[in-house]
Amino acid sequence: VEELEFDIRSKREAVDTYVELLKDEHAAAARREKELEDKLALHEEVVEQYESDLSDAKELVEELEFDIRSKREAVDTYVELLKDEHAAAARREKELEDKLALHEEVVEQYESDLSDAKELVEELEFD
């Protein structure tokens, strides 16, 4: 009986030690699980922030693209306006050059007529 009691106590101690070991392992597993859950929660927050930042960046890109298109259209319109103004200035310059040429012809004619008149006056004075 004493041997059986000793054997039972030994096995009970072994079982108690094993149960304590299992409890420690369970507690350690629970801590690791909690750490992993905390890390997962943190990663989920980071992912949410990245998704929010990405969404904000996409909105900003869309706004910038719209702004660029608007400015490009404004520049194109301004360029067309400058082309029109340049063409009008070229036409005005041509008109002025034509008028100047006409006036130069008139001046030459007046100078010729004046020279002829001087010659005529000299001849008349001589006569």
FENDAFEN-V709987 format. One record per run of one state. SS is the DSSP state (H for helix, E for strand, L for the rest). FROM is the first residue (numbers start at 1). TO is the last residue. If there is no record, write none. Layout:
[[SS,FROM,TO] [SS,FROM,TO]]
//
This chain:
[[L,1,1] [H,2,126] [L,127,127]]
//
